[in-house]
């Protein structure tokens, strides 16, 4: 029997945005100030299990989260991340999209961005 998603135990009081198909929280282990998670209201394992309606709504929610972050932070860029499957580093098997604000100087050399998910492959 599969465990219920840890995301369902998050109080609605902690939701910073709620839409028809998603709720948004600040990440409990933020990579940077403002790091947020977009989470499906219905249990979907990952991006590839999203319904057509969820797929259509997701880009608008990403923009809402960006605007929300920019109410209190001034990032210089963003990384958007979705880990799909254990080999990709997914540990919570309930769809969530990381919206990670990036700030100039937050790491020595950010060139390559998400390519750094595989050691040695970020530099080119």
N, CA, C and O atoms as a GROMACS GRO file, in nm:
protein
  496
    1UNK      N    1   0.085  -0.119   0.000
    1UNK     CA    2   0.000   0.000   0.000
    1UNK      C    3   0.089   0.125   0.000
    1UNK      O    4   0.182   0.136   0.079
    2UNK      N    5   0.059   0.218  -0.090
    2UNK     CA    6   0.137   0.340  -0.104
    2UNK      C    7   0.104   0.439   0.008
    2UNK      O    8  -0.013   0.455   0.045
    3UNK      N    9   0.206   0.505   0.061
    3UNK     CA   10   0.186   0.606   0.164
    3UNK      C   11   0.116   0.728   0.105
    3UNK      O   12   0.135   0.760  -0.013
    4UNK      N   13   0.033   0.796   0.186
    4UNK     CA   14  -0.026   0.920   0.136
    4UNK      C   15   0.084   1.024   0.117
    4UNK      O   16   0.186   1.021   0.186
    5UNK      N   17   0.064   1.114   0.027
    5UNK     CA   18   0.163   1.218  -0.001
    5UNK      C   19   0.182   1.311   0.118
    5UNK      O   20   0.085   1.354   0.180
    6UNK      N   21   0.306   1.340   0.149
    6UNK     CA   22   0.338   1.435   0.255
    6UNK      C   23   0.280   1.572   0.224
    6UNK      O   24   0.252   1.650   0.316
    7UNK      N   25   0.262   1.603   0.097
    7UNK     CA   26   0.208   1.734   0.059
    7UNK      C   27   0.062   1.751   0.104
    7UNK      O   28   0.018   1.863   0.127
    8UNK      N   29  -0.012   1.640   0.118
    8UNK     CA   30  -0.150   1.651   0.162
    8UNK      C   31  -0.161   1.685   0.311
    8UNK      O   32  -0.269   1.721   0.358
    9UNK      N   33  -0.051   1.674   0.385
    9UNK     CA   34  -0.055   1.707   0.527
    9UNK      C   35  -0.022   1.855   0.553
    9UNK      O   36  -0.025   1.900   0.667
   10UNK      N   37   0.008   1.930   0.447
   10UNK     CA   38   0.038   2.072   0.461
   10UNK      C   39  -0.091   2.150   0.481
   10UNK      O   40  -0.184   2.139   0.401
   11UNK      N   41  -0.095   2.227   0.586
   11UNK     CA   42  -0.215   2.306   0.616
   11UNK      C   43  -0.242   2.408   0.506
   11UNK      O   44  -0.149   2.473   0.457
   12UNK      N   45  -0.368   2.424   0.468
   12UNK     CA   46  -0.403   2.530   0.373
   12UNK      C   47  -0.358   2.669   0.419
   12UNK      O   48  -0.343   2.759   0.337
   13UNK      N   49  -0.336   2.687   0.549
   13UNK     CA   50  -0.286   2.814   0.600
   13UNK      C   51  -0.148   2.845   0.542
   13UNK      O   52  -0.106   2.961   0.539
   14UNK      N   53  -0.076   2.742   0.498
   14UNK     CA   54   0.057   2.760   0.441
   14UNK      C   55   0.056   2.776   0.290
   14UNK      O   56   0.161   2.798   0.229
   15UNK      N   57  -0.060   2.765   0.228
   15UNK     CA   58  -0.071   2.784   0.083
   15UNK      C   59  -0.062   2.934   0.054
   15UNK      O   60  -0.137   3.014   0.109
   16UNK      N   61   0.031   2.971  -0.034
   16UNK     CA   62   0.043   3.114  -0.067
   16UNK      C   63  -0.037   3.149  -0.192
   16UNK      O   64  -0.071   3.265  -0.214
   17UNK      N   65  -0.067   3.048  -0.273
   17UNK     CA   66  -0.151   3.063  -0.393
   17UNK      C   67  -0.230   2.934  -0.406
   17UNK      O   68  -0.178   2.826  -0.381
   18UNK      N   69  -0.357   2.947  -0.445
   18UNK     CA   70  -0.440   2.830  -0.474
   18UNK      C   71  -0.513   2.857  -0.605
   18UNK      O   72  -0.569   2.964  -0.625
   19UNK      N   73  -0.512   2.756  -0.693
   19UNK     CA   74  -0.584   2.768  -0.820
   19UNK      C   75  -0.674   2.645  -0.833
   19UNK      O   76  -0.688   2.567  -0.739
   20UNK      N   77  -0.735   2.629  -0.948
   20UNK     CA   78  -0.824   2.515  -0.968
   20UNK      C   79  -0.753   2.382  -0.947
   20UNK      O   80  -0.810   2.289  -0.889
   21UNK      N   81  -0.628   2.372  -0.994
   21UNK     CA   82  -0.558   2.243  -0.995
   21UNK      C   83  -0.432   2.237  -0.909
   21UNK      O   84  -0.376   2.130  -0.891
   22UNK      N   85  -0.388   2.350  -0.855
   22UNK     CA   86  -0.261   2.354  -0.783
   22UNK      C   87  -0.271   2.436  -0.656
   22UNK      O   88  -0.359   2.521  -0.641
   23UNK      N   89  -0.178   2.409  -0.564
   23UNK     CA   90  -0.154   2.500  -0.453
   23UNK      C   91  -0.003   2.524  -0.447
   23UNK      O   92   0.076   2.442  -0.494
   24UNK      N   93   0.035   2.636  -0.390
   24UNK     CA   94   0.174   2.677  -0.387
   24UNK      C   95   0.215   2.702  -0.243
   24UNK      O   96   0.141   2.762  -0.165
   25UNK      N   97   0.335   2.656  -0.209
   25UNK     CA   98   0.393   2.680  -0.077
   25UNK      C   99   0.537   2.729  -0.094
   25UNK      O  100   0.595   2.713  -0.202
   26UNK      N  101   0.593   2.787   0.010
   26UNK     CA  102   0.737   2.811   0.013
   26UNK      C  103   0.802   2.676   0.046
   26UNK      O  104   0.752   2.600   0.129
   27UNK      N  105   0.913   2.649  -0.018
   27UNK     CA  106   0.984   2.523   0.004
   27UNK      C  107   1.033   2.517   0.149
   27UNK      O  108   1.084   2.616   0.202
   28UNK      N  109   1.016   2.401   0.212
   28UNK     CA  110   1.060   2.382   0.350
   28UNK      C  111   1.211   2.378   0.365
   28UNK      O  112   1.264   2.398   0.475
   29UNK      N  113   1.281   2.352   0.257
   29UNK     CA  114   1.427   2.347   0.255
   29UNK      C  115   1.475   2.433   0.138
   29UNK      O  116   1.530   2.380   0.041
   30UNK      N  117   1.455   2.564   0.148
   30UNK     CA  118   1.479   2.651   0.033
   30UNK      C  119   1.625   2.656  -0.011
   30UNK      O  120   1.717   2.658   0.071
   31UNK      N  121   1.643   2.658  -0.143
   31UNK     CA  122   1.774   2.676  -0.203
   31UNK      C  123   1.812   2.824  -0.200
   31UNK      O  124   1.929   2.859  -0.190
   32UNK      N  125   1.712   2.910  -0.208
   32UNK     CA  126   1.734   3.054  -0.208
   32UNK      C  127   1.609   3.122  -0.153
   32UNK      O  128   1.502   3.060  -0.146
   33UNK      N  129   1.621   3.249  -0.113
   33UNK     CA  130   1.503   3.321  -0.063
   33UNK      C  131   1.391   3.327  -0.168
   33UNK      O  132   1.412   3.370  -0.281
   34UNK      N  133   1.271   3.283  -0.127
   34UNK     CA  134   1.156   3.284  -0.215
   34UNK      C  135   1.128   3.151  -0.284
   34UNK      O  136   1.025   3.136  -0.349
   35UNK      N  137   1.218   3.054  -0.271
   35UNK     CA  138   1.202   2.922  -0.335
   35UNK      C  139   1.063   2.867  -0.304
   35UNK      O  140   1.025   2.853  -0.187
   36UNK      N  141   0.988   2.837  -0.408
   36UNK     CA  142   0.848   2.794  -0.392
   36UNK      C  143   0.823   2.663  -0.466
   36UNK      O  144   0.896   2.626  -0.558
   37UNK      N  145   0.718   2.594  -0.425
   37UNK     CA  146   0.675   2.469  -0.489
   37UNK      C  147   0.532   2.483  -0.537
   37UNK      O  148   0.445   2.528  -0.463
   38UNK      N  149   0.509   2.444  -0.662
   38UNK     CA  150   0.374   2.433  -0.718
   38UNK      C  151   0.337   2.286  -0.711
   38UNK      O  152   0.409   2.202  -0.766
   39UNK      N  153   0.227   2.253  -0.645
   39UNK     CA  154   0.190   2.115  -0.616
   39UNK      C  155   0.048   2.088  -0.667
   39UNK      O  156  -0.041   2.172  -0.651
   40UNK      N  157   0.028   1.971  -0.728
   40UNK     CA  158  -0.106   1.937  -0.775
   40UNK      C  159  -0.198   1.905  -0.658
   40UNK      O  160  -0.157   1.844  -0.559
   41UNK      N  161  -0.324   1.947  -0.671
   41UNK     CA  162  -0.425   1.913  -0.571
   41UNK      C  163  -0.461   1.765  -0.578
   41UNK      O  164  -0.491   1.704  -0.475
   42UNK      N  165  -0.456   1.708  -0.697
   42UNK     CA  166  -0.479   1.564  -0.714
   42UNK      C  167  -0.342   1.496  -0.721
   42UNK      O  168  -0.246   1.551  -0.776
   43UNK      N  169  -0.335   1.377  -0.666
   43UNK     CA  170  -0.207   1.306  -0.668
   43UNK      C  171  -0.171   1.266  -0.811
   43UNK      O  172  -0.240   1.187  -0.875
   44UNK      N  173  -0.062   1.322  -0.857
   44UNK     CA  174  -0.002   1.286  -0.986
   44UNK      C  175   0.143   1.256  -0.955
   44UNK      O  176   0.207   1.332  -0.884
   45UNK      N  177   0.195   1.148  -1.007
   45UNK     CA  178   0.331   1.105  -0.973
   45UNK      C  179   0.435   1.209  -1.018
   45UNK      O  180   0.527   1.241  -0.942
   46UNK      N  181   0.421   1.260  -1.138
   46UNK     CA  182   0.517   1.358  -1.190
   46UNK      C  183   0.455   1.434  -1.306
   46UNK      O  184   0.337   1.418  -1.335
   47UNK      N  185   0.535   1.516  -1.372
   47UNK     CA  186   0.489   1.600  -1.482
   47UNK      C  187   0.417   1.519  -1.589
   47UNK      O  188   0.318   1.565  -1.645
   48UNK      N  189   0.466   1.400  -1.618
   48UNK     CA  190   0.412   1.320  -1.727
   48UNK      C  191   0.276   1.259  -1.695
   48UNK      O  192   0.213   1.201  -1.784
   49UNK      N  193   0.230   1.270  -1.572
   49UNK     CA  194   0.097   1.222  -1.535
   49UNK      C  195  -0.005   1.336  -1.522
   49UNK      O  196  -0.121   1.311  -1.487
   50UNK      N  197   0.036   1.460  -1.548
   50UNK     CA  198  -0.059   1.571  -1.538
   50UNK      C  199  -0.170   1.557  -1.641
   50UNK      O  200  -0.148   1.511  -1.753
   51UNK      N  201  -0.290   1.597  -1.602
   51UNK     CA  202  -0.404   1.598  -1.693
   51UNK      C  203  -0.387   1.712  -1.793
   51UNK      O  204  -0.303   1.801  -1.773
   52UNK      N  205  -0.465   1.711  -1.899
   52UNK     CA  206  -0.459   1.820  -1.997
   52UNK      C  207  -0.493   1.954  -1.931
   52UNK      O  208  -0.432   2.056  -1.962
   53UNK      N  209  -0.590   1.953  -1.840
   53UNK     CA  210  -0.629   2.076  -1.772
   53UNK      C  211  -0.515   2.128  -1.686
   53UNK      O  212  -0.489   2.249  -1.684
   54UNK      N  213  -0.446   2.039  -1.616
   54UNK     CA  214  -0.333   2.080  -1.533
   54UNK      C  215  -0.219   2.134  -1.620
   54UNK      O  216  -0.156   2.235  -1.587
   55UNK      N  217  -0.193   2.067  -1.732
   55UNK     CA  218  -0.089   2.112  -1.824
   55UNK      C  219  -0.119   2.252  -1.878
   55UNK      O  220  -0.029   2.334  -1.894
   56UNK      N  221  -0.246   2.278  -1.905
   56UNK     CA  222  -0.284   2.409  -1.957
   56UNK      C  223  -0.273   2.518  -1.851
   56UNK      O  224  -0.240   2.632  -1.883
   57UNK      N  225  -0.300   2.484  -1.725
   57UNK     CA  226  -0.297   2.584  -1.618
   57UNK      C  227  -0.156   2.613  -1.566
   57UNK      O  228  -0.130   2.723  -1.519
   58UNK      N  229  -0.065   2.516  -1.575
   58UNK     CA  230   0.066   2.528  -1.513
   58UNK      C  231   0.145   2.653  -1.554
   58UNK      O  232   0.200   2.719  -1.465
   59UNK      N  233   0.155   2.690  -1.682
   59UNK     CA  234   0.232   2.811  -1.717
   59UNK      C  235   0.181   2.938  -1.648
   59UNK      O  236   0.261   3.022  -1.608
   60UNK      N  237   0.051   2.950  -1.634
   60UNK     CA  238  -0.005   3.068  -1.567
   60UNK      C  239   0.031   3.066  -1.418
   60UNK      O  240   0.056   3.172  -1.360
   61UNK      N  241   0.033   2.949  -1.357
   61UNK     CA  242   0.067   2.938  -1.215
   61UNK      C  243   0.214   2.974  -1.194
   61UNK      O  244   0.249   3.041  -1.096
   62UNK      N  245   0.300   2.930  -1.285
   62UNK     CA  246   0.442   2.967  -1.275
   62UNK      C  247   0.456   3.119  -1.276
   62UNK      O  248   0.534   3.174  -1.198
   63UNK      N  249   0.384   3.186  -1.363
   63UNK     CA  250   0.390   3.334  -1.368
   63UNK      C  251   0.335   3.396  -1.240
   63UNK      O  252   0.388   3.497  -1.194
   64UNK      N  253   0.230   3.337  -1.182
   64UNK     CA  254   0.176   3.387  -1.055
   64UNK      C  255   0.280   3.376  -0.944
   64UNK      O  256   0.296   3.467  -0.863
   65UNK      N  257   0.350   3.263  -0.943
   65UNK     CA  258   0.452   3.241  -0.839
   65UNK      C  259   0.565   3.341  -0.856
   65UNK      O  260   0.613   3.397  -0.757
   66UNK      N  261   0.608   3.364  -0.978
   66UNK     CA  262   0.713   3.464  -1.005
   66UNK      C  263   0.670   3.600  -0.951
   66UNK      O  264   0.748   3.667  -0.883
   67UNK      N  265   0.548   3.642  -0.980
   67UNK     CA  266   0.498   3.770  -0.932
   67UNK      C  267   0.493   3.773  -0.779
   67UNK      O  268   0.526   3.874  -0.718
   68UNK      N  269   0.452   3.662  -0.719
   68UNK     CA  270   0.446   3.654  -0.573
   68UNK      C  271   0.586   3.668  -0.512
   68UNK      O  272   0.604   3.741  -0.415
   69UNK      N  273   0.682   3.599  -0.567
   69UNK     CA  274   0.819   3.608  -0.517
   69UNK      C  275   0.869   3.751  -0.526
   69UNK      O  276   0.935   3.801  -0.435
   70UNK      N  277   0.838   3.818  -0.636
   70UNK     CA  278   0.889   3.952  -0.660
   70UNK      C  279   0.821   4.059  -0.575
   70UNK      O  280   0.861   4.175  -0.578
   71UNK      N  281   0.718   4.020  -0.500
   71UNK     CA  282   0.659   4.113  -0.403
   71UNK      C  283   0.754   4.139  -0.287
   71UNK      O  284   0.749   4.246  -0.226
   72UNK      N  285   0.841   4.042  -0.256
   72UNK     CA  286   0.930   4.057  -0.140
   72UNK      C  287   1.077   4.032  -0.171
   72UNK      O  288   1.162   4.054  -0.084
   73UNK      N  289   1.109   3.988  -0.291
   73UNK     CA  290   1.248   3.959  -0.328
   73UNK      C  291   1.277   4.020  -0.465
   73UNK      O  292   1.185   4.051  -0.540
   74UNK      N  293   1.403   4.036  -0.496
   74UNK     CA  294   1.445   4.092  -0.624
   74UNK      C  295   1.544   3.999  -0.693
   74UNK      O  296   1.662   4.033  -0.706
   75UNK      N  297   1.498   3.881  -0.737
   75UNK     CA  298   1.590   3.788  -0.802
   75UNK      C  299   1.638   3.841  -0.937
   75UNK      O  300   1.574   3.925  -1.000
   76UNK      N  301   1.752   3.790  -0.978
   76UNK     CA  302   1.812   3.826  -1.107
   76UNK      C  303   1.780   3.722  -1.214
   76UNK      O  304   1.806   3.746  -1.332
   77UNK      N  305   1.724   3.609  -1.175
   77UNK     CA  306   1.690   3.501  -1.267
   77UNK      C  307   1.614   3.392  -1.194
   77UNK      O  308   1.585   3.405  -1.074
   78UNK      N  309   1.582   3.286  -1.265
   78UNK     CA  310   1.505   3.174  -1.207
   78UNK      C  311   1.552   3.042  -1.265
   78UNK      O  312   1.597   3.036  -1.380
   79UNK      N  313   1.542   2.936  -1.185
   79UNK     CA  314   1.547   2.800  -1.235
   79UNK      C  315   1.410   2.740  -1.207
   79UNK      O  316   1.356   2.757  -1.098
   80UNK      N  317   1.355   2.670  -1.305
   80UNK     CA  318   1.232   2.594  -1.288
   80UNK      C  319   1.272   2.447  -1.291
   80UNK      O  320   1.346   2.405  -1.380
   81UNK      N  321   1.225   2.370  -1.194
   81UNK     CA  322   1.270   2.231  -1.188
   81UNK      C  323   1.160   2.134  -1.154
   81UNK      O  324   1.078   2.157  -1.066
   82UNK      N  325   1.161   2.022  -1.226
   82UNK     CA  326   1.070   1.910  -1.200
   82UNK      C  327   1.152   1.782  -1.208
   82UNK      O  328   1.205   1.749  -1.314
   83UNK      N  329   1.162   1.711  -1.099
   83UNK     CA  330   1.232   1.583  -1.098
   83UNK      C  331   1.129   1.474  -1.128
   83UNK      O  332   1.029   1.461  -1.057
   84UNK      N  333   1.153   1.397  -1.232
   84UNK     CA  334   1.057   1.295  -1.274
   84UNK      C  335   1.124   1.158  -1.267
   84UNK      O  336   1.198   1.119  -1.358
   85UNK      N  337   1.097   1.087  -1.159
   85UNK     CA  338   1.152   0.953  -1.140
   85UNK      C  339   1.271   0.952  -1.044
   85UNK      O  340   1.341   1.052  -1.028
   86UNK      N  341   1.292   0.838  -0.982
   86UNK     CA  342   1.398   0.822  -0.884
   86UNK      C  343   1.536   0.853  -0.944
   86UNK      O  344   1.618   0.917  -0.878
   87UNK      N  345   1.561   0.810  -1.067
   87UNK     CA  346   1.691   0.834  -1.130
   87UNK      C  347   1.718   0.983  -1.152
   87UNK      O  348   1.833   1.024  -1.164
   88UNK      N  349   1.612   1.063  -1.156
   88UNK     CA  350   1.625   1.208  -1.172
   88UNK      C  351   1.630   1.280  -1.038
   88UNK      O  352   1.635   1.403  -1.033
   89UNK      N  353   1.629   1.203  -0.929
   89UNK     CA  354   1.638   1.264  -0.797
   89UNK      C  355   1.506   1.287  -0.727
   89UNK      O  356   1.504   1.346  -0.619
   90UNK      N  357   1.396   1.241  -0.786
   90UNK     CA  358   1.265   1.262  -0.722
   90UNK      C  359   1.257   1.179  -0.595
   90UNK      O  360   1.286   1.059  -0.596
   91UNK      N  361   1.218   1.243  -0.485
   91UNK     CA  362   1.202   1.172  -0.358
   91UNK      C  363   1.058   1.175  -0.306
   91UNK      O  364   1.018   1.088  -0.230
   92UNK      N  365   0.982   1.275  -0.348
   92UNK     CA  366   0.839   1.281  -0.315
   92UNK      C  367   0.765   1.258  -0.446
   92UNK      O  368   0.772   1.339  -0.538
   93UNK      N  369   0.695   1.146  -0.454
   93UNK     CA  370   0.632   1.106  -0.580
   93UNK      C  371   0.490   1.162  -0.591
   93UNK      O  372   0.391   1.090  -0.603
   94UNK      N  373   0.487   1.294  -0.586
   94UNK     CA  374   0.366   1.375  -0.602
   94UNK      C  375   0.415   1.498  -0.678
   94UNK      O  376   0.506   1.567  -0.632
   95UNK      N  377   0.355   1.526  -0.793
   95UNK     CA  378   0.404   1.634  -0.878
   95UNK      C  379   0.425   1.763  -0.801
   95UNK      O  380   0.338   1.809  -0.727
   96UNK      N  381   0.544   1.818  -0.820
   96UNK     CA  382   0.574   1.953  -0.770
   96UNK      C  383   0.680   2.015  -0.860
   96UNK      O  384   0.775   1.949  -0.903
   97UNK      N  385   0.660   2.141  -0.887
   97UNK     CA  386   0.751   2.219  -0.970
   97UNK      C  387   0.821   2.320  -0.880
   97UNK      O  388   0.756   2.401  -0.815
   98UNK      N  389   0.954   2.315  -0.878
   98UNK     CA  390   1.032   2.411  -0.802
   98UNK      C  391   1.044   2.541  -0.883
   98UNK      O  392   1.078   2.538  -1.001
   99UNK      N  393   1.015   2.652  -0.820
   99UNK     CA  394   1.042   2.783  -0.878
   99UNK      C  395   1.149   2.843  -0.787
   99UNK      O  396   1.122   2.885  -0.675
  100UNK      N  397   1.273   2.844  -0.838
  100UNK     CA  398   1.388   2.882  -0.757
  100UNK      C  399   1.443   3.016  -0.805
  100UNK      O  400   1.501   3.025  -0.914
  101UNK      N  401   1.425   3.120  -0.725
  101UNK     CA  402   1.484   3.249  -0.760
  101UNK      C  403   1.636   3.239  -0.754
  101UNK      O  404   1.691   3.172  -0.668
  102UNK      N  405   1.702   3.306  -0.847
  102UNK     CA  406   1.848   3.308  -0.850
  102UNK      C  407   1.896   3.451  -0.838
  102UNK      O  408   1.834   3.544  -0.889
  103UNK      N  409   2.006   3.466  -0.771
  103UNK     CA  410   2.062   3.596  -0.742
  103UNK      C  411   2.207   3.602  -0.789
  103UNK      O  412   2.284   3.508  -0.766
  104UNK      N  413   2.244   3.711  -0.855
  104UNK     CA  414   2.382   3.725  -0.899
  104UNK      C  415   2.475   3.704  -0.781
  104UNK      O  416   2.458   3.765  -0.676
  105UNK      N  417   2.573   3.616  -0.799
  105UNK     CA  418   2.669   3.587  -0.693
  105UNK      C  419   2.627   3.476  -0.599
  105UNK      O  420   2.702   3.444  -0.506
  106UNK      N  421   2.508   3.414  -0.619
  106UNK     CA  422   2.465   3.308  -0.527
  106UNK      C  423   2.546   3.179  -0.544
  106UNK      O  424   2.544   3.092  -0.457
  107UNK      N  425   2.617   3.168  -0.655
  107UNK     CA  426   2.716   3.063  -0.673
  107UNK      C  427   2.825   3.116  -0.765
  107UNK      O  428   2.801   3.208  -0.844
  108UNK      N  429   2.942   3.059  -0.756
  108UNK     CA  430   3.057   3.113  -0.828
  108UNK      C  431   3.036   3.118  -0.978
  108UNK      O  432   3.062   3.221  -1.040
  109UNK      N  433   2.989   3.008  -1.037
  109UNK     CA  434   2.970   3.005  -1.182
  109UNK      C  435   2.841   2.932  -1.216
  109UNK      O  436   2.840   2.809  -1.225
  110UNK      N  437   2.731   3.007  -1.234
  110UNK     CA  438   2.603   2.941  -1.260
  110UNK      C  439   2.587   2.892  -1.404
  110UNK      O  440   2.488   2.826  -1.435
  111UNK      N  441   2.682   2.924  -1.492
  111UNK     CA  442   2.670   2.884  -1.632
  111UNK      C  443   2.643   2.735  -1.642
  111UNK      O  444   2.712   2.654  -1.580
  112UNK      N  445   2.544   2.698  -1.720
  112UNK     CA  446   2.505   2.558  -1.734
  112UNK      C  447   2.378   2.525  -1.657
  112UNK      O  448   2.308   2.429  -1.689
  113UNK      N  449   2.348   2.606  -1.554
  113UNK     CA  450   2.222   2.591  -1.480
  113UNK      C  451   2.187   2.448  -1.446
  113UNK      O  452   2.262   2.380  -1.376
  114UNK      N  453   2.073   2.402  -1.494
  114UNK     CA  454   2.022   2.269  -1.460
  114UNK      C  455   2.109   2.157  -1.516
  114UNK      O  456   2.094   2.042  -1.475
  115UNK      N  457   2.199   2.188  -1.607
  115UNK     CA  458   2.290   2.086  -1.659
  115UNK      C  459   2.380   2.030  -1.548
  115UNK      O  460   2.436   1.922  -1.562
  116UNK      N  461   2.392   2.104  -1.437
  116UNK     CA  462   2.475   2.059  -1.326
  116UNK      C  463   2.411   1.943  -1.248
  116UNK      O  464   2.472   1.894  -1.153
  117UNK      N  465   2.293   1.900  -1.286
  117UNK     CA  466   2.230   1.788  -1.216
  117UNK      C  467   2.306   1.657  -1.238
  117UNK      O  468   2.289   1.562  -1.162
  118UNK      N  469   2.390   1.652  -1.340
  118UNK     CA  470   2.479   1.537  -1.361
  118UNK      C  471   2.622   1.590  -1.348
  118UNK      O  472   2.665   1.674  -1.426
  119UNK      N  473   2.693   1.538  -1.249
  119UNK     CA  474   2.828   1.587  -1.220
  119UNK      C  475   2.915   1.594  -1.344
  119UNK      O  476   2.923   1.500  -1.422
  120UNK      N  477   2.980   1.710  -1.360
  120UNK     CA  478   3.073   1.728  -1.469
  120UNK      C  479   3.012   1.764  -1.602
  120UNK      O  480   3.085   1.787  -1.698
  121UNK      N  481   2.879   1.770  -1.611
  121UNK     CA  482   2.812   1.797  -1.738
  121UNK      C  483   2.764   1.941  -1.752
  121UNK      O  484   2.715   1.981  -1.858
  122UNK      N  485   2.778   2.021  -1.645
  122UNK     CA  486   2.728   2.158  -1.650
  122UNK      C  487   2.818   2.252  -1.728
  122UNK      O  488   2.771   2.350  -1.786
  123UNK      N  489   2.947   2.222  -1.730
  123UNK     CA  490   3.040   2.310  -1.800
  123UNK      C  491   3.050   2.270  -1.946
  123UNK      O  492   3.063   2.152  -1.979
  124UNK      N  493   3.045   2.368  -2.032
  124UNK     CA  494   3.058   2.342  -2.175
  124UNK      C  495   3.121   2.460  -2.244
  124UNK      O  496   3.141   2.457  -2.366
   0.00000   0.00000   0.00000
